Amino acid sequence: MADEKISVLVRSLGCRVNLADAADAVDRLGCERYRYTTDIHAADVALLHTCTVTHKADRDVRKILGAWMRDRPDLPVVVSGCAVVSMGEALRGYENVSGLVPPGNSQAVAEALAALGGPAPASSGPTSPFQLLGRRRALVKVQDGCNARCAYCIIPLVRGPERSLPVEAVVTKVARMLELGHHEVVLSGIHLGRYQSENGTDLAGLLRSLSPVFEASSPGCRLRLSSIEPMEFTPALLEEISRDRFVCRHFHIPLQSGDDEVLGRMGRPYRTKRYAEIIRSLHQHFEDAALGTDVLVGFPGESEAAAENTRRLIESLPLSYLHVFTFSPRPGTPAGEMPERVPQEIMRRRSAVLRDIGRRHWLEFSKRGLGRPHQVLLEKKTQNAWLGRTGEYRRFSVEYQGDIYEELVEARAESLDGDTLVGVVSSQVKS
């Protein structure tokens, strides 16, 4: 029927930038003629937004396309994201793939979906695309591409060189997400700390430009920063974050290795002493902030001594959590051709040690939140509680009988259930 809406299945893999790109395509389609579903059997068209950062990510892409082909061989699929560049020829071999769009071109993704499902107005509507996709935080991509040449990373090859969104465009996007009802916006980028607009505004200057937006918004609205490289925490950025209470005290600072020789072969632009200084400086500036990191286990030639150096460094730092990855050779990268591969069983053992440290650090960080109030963004309802996150990214469960979905509330942390704070709502910060 002419007035019947077209159902679109959207699946986004990998990083926040991918989800931001997928949401931007949804924003361009709008909801006048489209509805969004997670049910493959209800879908008329599908979008798979891909990741290619590891061989597992490539495998996930193949697995999903194969499963969709078995379950719905008639469902046309548009594939976008980084895997389109790295494995485009293989993707063309899937009978259900009707279009391939390289990463970062949301307009082309929307056009490809509209060509399969039917015409639709190409304008932003009054509904947040993240709400249409069932997401509670809004992501605003302010930067794309990377000029770094870390030996293990394929992203510069598939995302291209650095480029940043103009300040005015960022301010408009963030303000719109707040007006559409989001309580939290996440600034995202492939290399966020390298944000620089055409007029020379850096990340600190961008935060300064966003300050009036949050001052004019409802109480409690907040901005979260995605991953920032260690050398990009400049004195100016630290000073600006200190002034801006709307910026969440949650910082993710990739380490990758705690061994200087391995860092050198990785092509990382710092050594362990400098990294430790930066983490301790952040902890001194923002004592209760969540400080997270990435660790890459099993880089070619990583010895037992190097692995032990990494363990000792992480144990010694005030880190709140770890994301632990094992090395995955990527075609076209220098590390993909390096000898001295670390066996899988050794990588698993080293990863298990680090993940155990990460769990202990996270539990200790969670415990430090006991006995005081927190602002919690409620995101998911269980049988008798609501689950959410504090500004410092602590998990929080509140016992509250009421329909307060996606609200920002104040709650006092009275106890701990595993690594999740538990409390009772004392007031509603924003309605």
Residue, then its C-alpha position, 0 to 999 in steps of 0.5 A: m500500500a502507498d501509505e505503508k511504512i517500509s521497515v529497515l533493519v539496521r545493524s552496526l558493528g564496531c566503534r561509536v563512529n560506525l554507529a554515528d554514521a549509521a544513525d546519520a543515514v537513518d536521520r536522512l531517511g527519517c520516519e515519515r515513510y520508514r520504521y526501524t526494526t531488529d526483526i529480520h522477518a519484519a524487514d523490507v531492507a537491511l543496512l549492515h554497517t561493518c567493522t574491519v579492525t580485527h579478523k574477528a570483525d571480518r568474520d562477524v560480517r561474513k557470519i551475519l550476511g550468511a545468516w541473513m541469507r539463510d533466514r531471508p534470502d529475499l531481503p536486500v542488504v546495503v553494506s557500509g563501513c570499513a569492511v567495504v574497503s578491506m574486503g569489498e570483492a568478497l562482499r560482492g559475492y553474497e547474493n543478498v548484498s544489493g549495494l556497497v558504500p564506503p565508510g563516512n558517506s551517510q548520504a549515499v547509504a540513505e540513497a541506497l536504502a531509499a532506492l531499495g525501499g522506495p523514495a522518502p524525504a531526505s531531511s532531518g525529522p523531529t525524532s532523534p535517529f538514536q531514539l529510532l534505533g533504540r539508543r539512549r545516548a546520542l553520538v555526534k561524529v566530529q572527526d574522521g580519518c587518521n594520519a597516524r601510522c600505528a603498525y598494527c592498525i588498518i583504519p587509516l587505510v580504510r578511513g583515509p586522512e584526518r578531517s574535522l567537522p566545522v565548529e558551527a556544524v558540531v554546535t548545531k548537531v549537539a544542540r539538536m540532540l539535546e532538544l530532541g530529548h537526549h540527556e547525554v551526547v558523546l563526541s566521537g571520532i576516529h582520532l578525536g584528540r586531533y580535532q581541528s576545524e578549518n579555522g584552527t579550533d582544536l578540541a579544547g576550543l570546541l568544548r569552549s564553543l559547546s559550553p553555551v549550548f549546555e548552559a542553555s539546556s536543561p539541568g544535568c545534560r552532559l557531554r561524554l568524550s570518546s577515546i583520546e590518545p595520551m599525548e593529546f591531553t594538552p594543558a589547554l584541554l585539561e584546563e577547559i575540561s576542569r572549567d566545563r562541569f558538563v563534561c563527564r569525568h570519564f576518559h579513555i586513554p589507549l596504552q596498547s603496551g607497557d613495554d617501551e621496545v614494543l611501543g617503538r615497533m608499534g609506532r606509538p608516539y610515547r613511552t611508558k614513563r610519559y604515559a604513566e605521567i599523563i594518567r597520574s596527572l589526569h587522576q590528580h586533576f579529576e580524582d573520581a574520574a573513570l580512567g580506561t585504556d586499551v591493551l593489545v596483547g601478543f604484538p609480534g615479538e612480544s616477549e614474556a619480559a615485555a608482557e610482564n612490563t605491561r602487567r606491572l605498569i597497569e597494576s601500578l596506575p590508577l586505571s579504572y578498567l581495561h579493554v584487552f585485545t589480542f593481536s590480529p594481523r591486518p593485510g596492508t599493515p606493517a605488523g601484518e608482515m612481521p615475524e615472531r608471531v606469538p602463539q594463540e595459547i600464550m596470547r590467551r594466557r596473557s589476556a586472562v591475566l590482564r582481564d583479571i587485573g581489569r576486573r579488580h580495578w573496576l570493582e575497586f573503582s565501583k566501591r569508591g562510589l558507595g555512600r554518596p549521591h550520583q546522577v544516573l542516566l536510566e537506560k534499561k528496566t528490569q523486573n524491579a529496578w532501572l539500570g543506568r550509568t553515572g557521569e563517571y560511567r559506574r554501573f548503577s541500579v535504582e529501585y524505583q517503581g515508576d515509568i522514568y525510562e531514559e530519565l536523569v535522576e539523582a540516587r545515593a549508592e547504598s550497596l554493591d551488587g557485583d560491580t554495580l552500585v545499588g541505590v534509591v532515587s532521591s530526585q529527578v534531575k530532568s523530566 
